[in-house]
Amino acid sequence: MDSSPQDAAGFHHVPVLAEEVLTALAPQPGELFVDGTLGGGGHSESLLRAGAHVIGLDQDATALAHASERLRNFGEAFHPVRANFRDLRTVLNDLGIGKIDGLLLDIGVSSHQLDTASRGFSFQSDGPLDMRMDQSAPMTAADLVNTADVEELIRIFRKYGEEPSSVRIAKHLVEIRQTQPFSTTAQLAAAVESILPRRGKRHPATQIFQALRIAVNDELGALEAILNNAPAPLNKGARFAVITFHSLEDRLVKQDFRARSQATLDRPEWAAPRPNPAHVYQPINRKSITASTSELSSNPRARSARLRAVQKI
Ligand SMILES: C[S@@+](CC[C@H](N)C(=O)[O-])C[C@H]1O[C@@H](n2cnc3c(N)ncnc32)[C@H](O)[C@@H]1O
């Protein structure tokens, strides 16, 4: 993610780890890629420039419209689809496509989503407490904060925000909403700040906003689904790259890639190692890749980005 100037269409998002993604995906002319998180279309554009064809998915109608406009000159080489990447299989079936040569996921929110107050992702500017990437999804962050029971809020703040004061914050929010339901980002940020004073540069509501966003968009559920669905449509030799911004997501990717990259399994009770029936990948990079200092100096939002990539065997 980034803090770049807006493009001509008013959408701004500089792709993170752009060169590293291209190296991992190694697009060849005529190959077919799925970009599961089209966003501003930056990564897709570099795949298209390399001569590959791209099916670009985004669940956000605004992102899809902007990226489609940006990539219009690539003609039929680019095909935008409004979809959740968890539904990759259905998307490919509907298009009559059996196999692909590469898959890219750059998980999370775009700079444009974060910086558009009316989307309700940010405590930096006031807006409706929304946070839906898919604007047609039934549940907003306000719905969640106003209706979830206290145990559920604690679970969300703990698990997705790793927030040490989850219990206090959840109880406080439940108390407030009895008289004044939450409807704006500023209201929620102020409620958290009233019991958790600022320490350092970070706003005390940072983790709470992150946790609600992950819950509202079922981000971990979508990631688990695509990790399970990815191997089937990948051609032999196809590349699969994932950029995450959160340790929970990175752990899921790391564990999945590792489990599917082991040729054999071994257990103490077995006389010898046995072939691993889940073995479908070989790693492209042994370790995760993070942003270079030069990228970080121009794009601080890349600081928590981690890239992992595998190749289908
Ligand atoms: C970090 S941005 C991607 C930026 C993009 N790589 C670029 O170069 O501009 C993430 C985008 O993925 C979308 N997104 C996140 N989770 C998604 C999902 N499960 N299905 C489809 N789109 C998703 C968001 O709406 C957002 O536009």
The ligand as an ORCA input file, in Angstrom:
! r2SCAN-3c Opt
* xyz 0 1
  C      -3.866     -4.024     -1.335
  S      -5.108     -3.777     -2.525
  C      -4.436     -4.442     -4.001
  C      -3.606     -3.486     -4.771
  C      -3.158     -3.952     -6.114
  N      -2.260     -5.082     -6.042
  C      -2.528     -2.829     -6.919
  O      -1.447     -3.032     -7.477
  O      -3.104     -1.754     -6.990
  C      -6.287     -4.997     -2.123
  C      -7.507     -5.001     -2.997
  O      -8.026     -6.306     -2.921
  C      -9.401     -6.257     -2.708
  N      -9.732     -7.446     -1.928
  C      -9.370     -7.740     -0.659
  N      -9.844     -8.941     -0.299
  C     -10.517     -9.423     -1.374
  C     -11.224    -10.631     -1.636
  N     -11.365    -11.573     -0.703
  N     -11.762    -10.803     -2.860
  C     -11.637     -9.843     -3.819
  N     -11.010     -8.680     -3.621
  C     -10.437     -8.471     -2.420
  C      -9.676     -4.966     -1.996
  O     -10.982     -4.535     -2.270
  C      -8.596     -4.050     -2.572
  O      -9.077     -3.332     -3.669
*
